[in-house]
Amino acid sequence: MKTTFQVQNLKCGGCVKTISSKLSEIEEINDVIVEKDSSSVSFDHQSADDASLVKEALKQMGYPTIDDENGFVDKAKSFVSCASGKISR
């Protein structure tokens, strides 16, 4: 199955790199595509549980989906994730 989530706090290439690399580490997830301009994350998976894993991983990195709360902590996490993506280039 292919799923696409619209996410919050996706600002730059550092964010894209962090999201791509972290989601690619999830064994059940393939073909991760992160689009900065549309703030979307697309991926292939086998079950609804796999999609839930991705949604939770995004939230943990500070990129909640548009249907989730985007509080101060999420914004701070995304800033750190973004910076680490820029550093690891």
MINUKE-131863 format. One record per atom (N, C-alpha, C): residue number from 0; atom name; y, x, z. Coordinates in Angstrom, 3 decimals, m for minus. Each point is the difference from the previous one (the first is absolute). Layout:
+-----+------+----------+----------+----------+
|   n | atom |       yy |       xx |       zz |
+-----+------+----------+----------+----------+
| NUM |   CA |        Y |        X |        Z |
...
+-----+------+----------+----------+----------+
//
This chain:
+-----+------+----------+----------+----------+
|   n | atom |       yy |       xx |       zz |
+-----+------+----------+----------+----------+
|   0 |    N |   m1.178 |    0.834 |    0.000 |
|   0 |   CA |    1.178 |   m0.834 |    0.000 |
|   0 |    C |    1.240 |    0.878 |    0.000 |
|   1 |    N |    1.043 |   m0.512 |   m0.577 |
|   1 |   CA |    1.298 |    0.676 |    0.014 |
|   1 |    C |    0.942 |   m0.834 |    0.858 |
|   2 |    N |    0.712 |    0.677 |    0.900 |
|   2 |   CA |    0.967 |   m0.668 |    0.865 |
|   2 |    C |    1.314 |    0.756 |   m0.062 |
|   3 |    N |    1.100 |   m0.746 |    0.069 |
|   3 |   CA |    1.330 |    0.594 |    0.062 |
|   3 |    C |    0.740 |   m0.585 |    1.183 |
|   4 |    N |    0.571 |    0.880 |    0.803 |
|   4 |   CA |    0.846 |   m0.404 |    1.119 |
|   4 |    C |    1.433 |    0.414 |   m0.295 |
|   5 |    N |    0.944 |   m0.864 |    0.313 |
|   5 |   CA |    1.419 |    0.359 |    0.007 |
|   5 |    C |    0.271 |    0.533 |    1.400 |
|   6 |    N |    0.609 |    1.183 |    0.091 |
|   6 |   CA |    0.230 |    0.615 |    1.301 |
|   6 |    C |    1.486 |    0.217 |    0.263 |
|   7 |    N |    0.303 |    0.190 |    1.259 |
|   7 |   CA |    1.363 |    0.261 |    0.437 |
|   7 |    C |    0.169 |    1.493 |    0.280 |
|   8 |    N |    1.232 |    0.461 |   m0.033 |
|   8 |   CA |    0.387 |    1.376 |    0.370 |
|   8 |    C |   m0.401 |    1.065 |   m1.005 |
|   9 |    N |   m0.447 |   m0.365 |   m1.179 |
|   9 |   CA |   m0.390 |    0.959 |   m1.033 |
|   9 |    C |    1.266 |    0.455 |   m0.724 |
|  10 |    N |    0.415 |    1.253 |    0.261 |
|  10 |   CA |    1.314 |    0.442 |   m0.441 |
|  10 |    C |    0.003 |    1.097 |   m1.059 |
|  11 |    N |   m1.012 |    0.858 |    0.007 |
|  11 |   CA |    0.112 |    1.186 |   m0.847 |
|  11 |    C |   m1.375 |    0.568 |   m0.358 |
|  12 |    N |    0.034 |    1.117 |   m0.702 |
|  12 |   CA |   m1.230 |    0.674 |   m0.391 |
|  12 |    C |   m0.813 |    0.507 |    1.177 |
|  13 |    N |    0.681 |    0.353 |    1.092 |
|  13 |   CA |   m0.718 |    0.432 |    1.202 |
|  13 |    C |   m0.847 |   m1.128 |    0.561 |
|  14 |    N |    0.569 |   m1.202 |   m0.002 |
|  14 |   CA |   m0.749 |   m1.183 |    0.449 |
|  14 |    C |   m1.210 |   m0.230 |   m0.908 |
|  15 |    N |    0.235 |    0.081 |   m1.299 |
|  15 |   CA |   m1.072 |   m0.210 |   m0.981 |
|  15 |    C |   m1.132 |    0.989 |    0.237 |
|  16 |    N |    0.345 |    1.260 |    0.197 |
|  16 |   CA |   m1.015 |    1.039 |    0.193 |
|  16 |    C |   m0.802 |   m0.243 |    1.282 |
|  17 |    N |    0.698 |   m0.330 |    1.086 |
|  17 |   CA |   m0.685 |   m0.250 |    1.268 |
|  17 |    C |   m0.952 |   m1.178 |   m0.111 |
|  18 |    N |    0.480 |   m1.108 |   m0.552 |
|  18 |   CA |   m0.848 |   m1.192 |   m0.126 |
|  18 |    C |   m1.206 |    0.298 |   m0.889 |
|  19 |    N |    0.236 |    0.623 |   m1.139 |
|  19 |   CA |   m1.100 |    0.313 |   m0.928 |
|  19 |    C |   m1.056 |    0.871 |    0.656 |
|  20 |    N |    0.428 |    1.052 |    0.675 |
|  20 |   CA |   m0.972 |    0.928 |    0.576 |
|  20 |    C |   m0.751 |   m0.626 |    1.175 |
|  21 |    N |    0.681 |   m0.744 |    0.849 |
|  21 |   CA |   m0.670 |   m0.616 |    1.158 |
|  21 |    C |   m0.975 |   m1.099 |   m0.422 |
|  22 |    N |    0.394 |   m0.825 |   m0.952 |
|  22 |   CA |   m0.906 |   m1.072 |   m0.429 |
|  22 |    C |   m1.190 |    0.547 |   m0.779 |
|  23 |    N |    0.197 |    1.095 |   m0.706 |
|  23 |   CA |   m1.109 |    0.605 |   m0.749 |
|  23 |    C |   m1.066 |    0.567 |    0.928 |
|  24 |    N |    0.338 |    0.216 |    1.265 |
|  24 |   CA |   m0.970 |    0.487 |    0.988 |
|  24 |    C |   m0.958 |   m1.093 |    0.463 |
|  25 |    N |    0.347 |   m1.260 |   m0.243 |
|  25 |   CA |   m0.866 |   m1.107 |    0.405 |
|  25 |    C |   m1.126 |   m0.109 |   m1.022 |
|  26 |    N |   m1.222 |    0.176 |    0.462 |
|  26 |   CA |   m1.163 |    0.105 |   m0.884 |
|  26 |    C |   m0.179 |   m1.193 |   m0.926 |
|  27 |    N |    0.280 |   m1.189 |    0.478 |
|  27 |   CA |   m0.256 |   m1.221 |   m0.764 |
|  27 |    C |    1.094 |   m0.315 |   m1.022 |
|  28 |    N |    1.061 |    0.814 |   m0.053 |
|  28 |   CA |    1.168 |   m0.277 |   m0.830 |
|  28 |    C |    0.041 |    0.975 |   m1.180 |
|  29 |    N |    0.301 |   m0.524 |   m1.200 |
|  29 |   CA |    0.086 |    0.834 |   m1.202 |
|  29 |    C |    1.257 |   m0.350 |   m0.786 |
|  30 |    N |    0.377 |    0.900 |   m0.884 |
|  30 |   CA |    1.088 |   m0.233 |   m0.962 |
|  30 |    C |    1.281 |   m0.526 |    0.656 |
|  31 |    N |    0.489 |    0.741 |    0.980 |
|  31 |   CA |    1.229 |   m0.382 |    0.697 |
|  31 |    C |    1.200 |    0.296 |   m0.906 |
|  32 |    N |    0.840 |   m1.009 |   m0.190 |
|  32 |   CA |    1.224 |    0.149 |   m0.789 |
|  32 |    C |    1.154 |   m0.504 |    0.852 |
|  33 |    N |    0.980 |    0.882 |    0.251 |
|  33 |   CA |    1.168 |   m0.358 |    0.795 |
|  33 |    C |    1.214 |    0.023 |   m0.922 |
|  34 |    N |    0.689 |   m1.125 |   m0.082 |
|  34 |   CA |    1.179 |   m0.141 |   m0.858 |
|  34 |    C |    1.249 |   m0.123 |    0.861 |
|  35 |    N |    0.839 |    1.037 |   m0.019 |
|  35 |   CA |    1.212 |   m0.004 |    0.810 |
|  35 |    C |    0.958 |   m1.105 |   m0.432 |
|  36 |    N |    0.201 |   m0.157 |   m1.304 |
|  36 |   CA |    0.987 |   m0.960 |   m0.504 |
|  36 |    C |   m0.311 |   m1.448 |    0.377 |
|  37 |    N |   m1.270 |   m0.340 |    0.048 |
|  37 |   CA |   m0.381 |   m1.365 |    0.355 |
|  37 |    C |   m0.478 |   m0.119 |    1.447 |
|  38 |    N |   m0.008 |    1.125 |    0.726 |
|  38 |   CA |   m0.489 |    0.033 |    1.393 |
|  38 |    C |   m1.395 |   m0.612 |    0.106 |
|  39 |    N |   m0.874 |    0.412 |   m0.910 |
|  39 |   CA |   m1.352 |   m0.560 |   m0.005 |
|  39 |    C |   m1.057 |    1.085 |    0.115 |
|  40 |    N |   m1.120 |   m0.400 |    0.572 |
|  40 |   CA |   m1.169 |    0.863 |    0.151 |
|  40 |    C |   m1.186 |   m0.767 |   m0.558 |
|  41 |    N |   m0.642 |    0.542 |   m1.035 |
|  41 |   CA |   m1.166 |   m0.624 |   m0.618 |
|  41 |    C |   m1.212 |    0.889 |    0.211 |
|  42 |    N |   m1.159 |   m0.610 |    0.109 |
|  42 |   CA |   m1.226 |    0.763 |    0.231 |
|  42 |    C |   m1.211 |   m0.858 |   m0.349 |
|  43 |    N |   m1.109 |    0.663 |   m0.260 |
|  43 |   CA |   m1.283 |   m0.666 |   m0.228 |
|  43 |    C |   m0.817 |    0.085 |    1.281 |
|  44 |    N |   m0.773 |   m1.062 |    0.264 |
|  44 |   CA |   m0.836 |   m0.045 |    1.201 |
|  44 |    C |   m1.150 |   m0.968 |   m0.230 |
|  45 |    N |   m0.942 |   m0.010 |    0.955 |
|  45 |   CA |   m1.188 |   m0.837 |   m0.141 |
|  45 |    C |    0.070 |   m1.301 |    0.789 |
|  46 |    N |    0.685 |    0.002 |    1.156 |
|  46 |   CA |   m0.026 |   m1.207 |    0.839 |
|  46 |    C |    1.374 |   m0.282 |    0.612 |
|  47 |    N |    0.135 |   m1.181 |    0.559 |
|  47 |   CA |    1.240 |   m0.373 |    0.680 |
|  47 |    C |    0.240 |    0.897 |    1.210 |
|  48 |    N |   m1.073 |    0.451 |    0.633 |
|  48 |   CA |    0.140 |    0.919 |    1.135 |
|  48 |    C |    0.668 |    1.304 |   m0.436 |
|  49 |    N |   m0.324 |    0.468 |   m1.202 |
|  49 |   CA |    0.618 |    1.224 |   m0.519 |
|  49 |    C |    1.505 |   m0.197 |   m0.180 |
|  50 |    N |    0.396 |   m1.148 |   m0.513 |
|  50 |   CA |    1.425 |   m0.297 |   m0.178 |
|  50 |    C |    0.703 |   m0.062 |    1.347 |
|  51 |    N |   m0.674 |   m0.527 |    1.007 |
|  51 |   CA |    0.569 |   m0.044 |    1.349 |
|  51 |    C |    0.197 |    1.400 |    0.566 |
|  52 |    N |   m0.938 |    0.898 |   m0.309 |
|  52 |   CA |    0.148 |    1.405 |    0.429 |
|  52 |    C |    1.255 |    0.621 |   m0.594 |
|  53 |    N |    0.248 |   m0.281 |   m1.260 |
|  53 |   CA |    1.186 |    0.542 |   m0.662 |
|  53 |    C |    1.265 |   m0.578 |    0.621 |
|  54 |    N |    0.007 |   m1.291 |    0.218 |
|  54 |   CA |    1.171 |   m0.649 |    0.590 |
|  54 |    C |    0.316 |    0.603 |    1.366 |
|  55 |    N |   m1.017 |    0.232 |    0.806 |
|  55 |   CA |    0.195 |    0.596 |    1.322 |
|  55 |    C |    0.461 |    1.452 |   m0.112 |
|  56 |    N |   m0.575 |    0.756 |   m0.934 |
|  56 |   CA |    0.412 |    1.394 |   m0.200 |
|  56 |    C |    1.467 |    0.078 |   m0.421 |
|  57 |    N |    0.416 |   m0.902 |   m0.877 |
|  57 |   CA |    1.402 |   m0.038 |   m0.422 |
|  57 |    C |    0.910 |   m0.265 |    1.191 |
|  58 |    N |   m0.372 |   m0.958 |    0.835 |
|  58 |   CA |    0.786 |   m0.333 |    1.196 |
|  58 |    C |    0.087 |    1.210 |    0.925 |
|  59 |    N |   m1.117 |    0.703 |    0.193 |
|  59 |   CA |   m0.019 |    1.169 |    0.884 |
|  59 |    C |    0.897 |    1.121 |   m0.511 |
|  60 |    N |    0.138 |    0.102 |   m1.324 |
|  60 |   CA |    0.868 |    1.026 |   m0.592 |
|  60 |    C |    1.469 |   m0.411 |   m0.001 |
|  61 |    N |    0.278 |   m1.289 |    0.288 |
|  61 |   CA |    1.378 |   m0.475 |   m0.001 |
|  61 |    C |    0.399 |   m0.751 |   m1.258 |
|  62 |    N |   m0.998 |   m0.446 |   m0.759 |
|  62 |   CA |    0.245 |   m0.744 |   m1.236 |
|  62 |    C |   m0.694 |   m1.361 |    0.076 |
|  63 |    N |    0.488 |   m0.898 |    0.871 |
|  63 |   CA |   m0.658 |   m1.308 |    0.112 |
|  63 |    C |    0.171 |   m0.805 |   m1.286 |
|  64 |    N |   m0.936 |   m0.889 |   m0.242 |
|  64 |   CA |    0.129 |   m0.882 |   m1.162 |
|  64 |    C |    1.157 |   m0.971 |    0.252 |
|  65 |    N |    0.465 |   m0.631 |   m1.061 |
|  65 |   CA |    1.190 |   m0.846 |    0.134 |
|  65 |    C |   m0.225 |   m1.209 |    0.901 |
|  66 |    N |   m1.249 |   m0.362 |    0.249 |
|  66 |   CA |   m0.267 |   m1.124 |    0.889 |
|  66 |    C |   m0.141 |    0.426 |    1.463 |
|  67 |    N |    0.130 |    1.300 |    0.287 |
|  67 |   CA |   m0.072 |    0.513 |    1.367 |
|  67 |    C |    1.401 |    0.311 |    0.525 |
|  68 |    N |    0.106 |    0.027 |    1.315 |
|  68 |   CA |    1.264 |    0.367 |    0.644 |
|  68 |    C |    0.328 |    1.454 |   m0.316 |
|  69 |    N |    1.274 |    0.290 |   m0.196 |
|  69 |   CA |    0.456 |    1.353 |   m0.299 |
|  69 |    C |    1.006 |    0.404 |    1.075 |
|  70 |    N |   m0.516 |    0.357 |    1.159 |
|  70 |   CA |    0.851 |    0.333 |    1.134 |
|  70 |    C |    0.476 |    1.444 |   m0.027 |
|  71 |    N |    0.742 |    0.346 |    1.028 |
|  71 |   CA |    0.562 |    1.347 |    0.124 |
|  71 |    C |   m1.089 |    1.069 |   m0.031 |
|  72 |    N |   m1.109 |   m0.236 |    0.694 |
|  72 |   CA |   m1.090 |    0.982 |    0.053 |
|  72 |    C |   m0.586 |    0.227 |   m1.392 |
|  73 |    N |   m0.166 |   m1.072 |   m0.777 |
|  73 |   CA |   m0.526 |    0.134 |   m1.363 |
|  73 |    C |    0.949 |    0.840 |   m0.855 |
|  74 |    N |    1.282 |   m0.271 |    0.127 |
|  74 |   CA |    0.991 |    0.756 |   m0.771 |
|  74 |    C |   m0.008 |    1.464 |    0.395 |
|  75 |    N |   m0.133 |    0.282 |    1.292 |
|  75 |   CA |   m0.060 |    1.384 |    0.467 |
|  75 |    C |   m1.261 |    0.700 |   m0.518 |
|  76 |    N |   m1.125 |   m0.707 |    0.036 |
|  76 |   CA |   m1.252 |    0.574 |   m0.512 |
|  76 |    C |    0.128 |    0.322 |   m1.485 |
|  77 |    N |    0.642 |   m0.892 |   m0.763 |
|  77 |   CA |    0.134 |    0.242 |   m1.437 |
|  77 |    C |    0.881 |    1.217 |   m0.253 |
|  78 |    N |    1.013 |    0.206 |    0.827 |
|  78 |   CA |    0.857 |    1.170 |   m0.133 |
|  78 |    C |   m0.812 |    1.277 |    0.186 |
|  79 |    N |   m0.850 |    0.025 |    1.015 |
|  79 |   CA |   m0.853 |    1.165 |    0.260 |
|  79 |    C |   m1.010 |    0.183 |   m1.137 |
|  80 |    N |   m0.618 |   m1.086 |   m0.450 |
|  80 |   CA |   m0.956 |    0.076 |   m1.107 |
|  80 |    C |    0.674 |    0.527 |   m1.266 |
|  81 |    N |    1.201 |   m0.485 |   m0.249 |
|  81 |   CA |    0.766 |    0.430 |   m1.177 |
|  81 |    C |    0.276 |    1.499 |    0.074 |
|  82 |    N |    0.468 |    0.442 |    1.155 |
|  82 |   CA |    0.327 |    1.420 |    0.166 |
|  82 |    C |   m1.234 |    0.865 |   m0.159 |
|  83 |    N |   m1.134 |   m0.435 |    0.549 |
|  83 |   CA |   m1.215 |    0.817 |   m0.131 |
|  83 |    C |   m0.471 |    0.038 |   m1.446 |
|  84 |    N |    0.227 |   m1.080 |   m0.750 |
|  84 |   CA |   m0.346 |   m0.005 |   m1.436 |
|  84 |    C |    0.870 |    0.954 |   m0.777 |
|  85 |    N |    1.250 |    0.105 |    0.365 |
|  85 |   CA |    0.914 |    0.927 |   m0.674 |
|  85 |    C |   m0.356 |    1.450 |    0.315 |
|  86 |    N |   m0.377 |    0.265 |    1.246 |
|  86 |   CA |   m0.325 |    1.358 |    0.419 |
|  86 |    C |   m1.277 |    0.503 |   m0.667 |
|  87 |    N |   m0.965 |   m0.889 |   m0.186 |
|  87 |   CA |   m1.306 |    0.423 |   m0.529 |
|  87 |    C |   m0.032 |    0.114 |   m1.520 |
|  88 |    N |    1.141 |   m0.094 |   m0.638 |
|  88 |   CA |    0.033 |    0.087 |   m1.467 |
|  88 |    C |   m0.380 |    1.347 |   m0.483 |
+-----+------+----------+----------+----------+
//
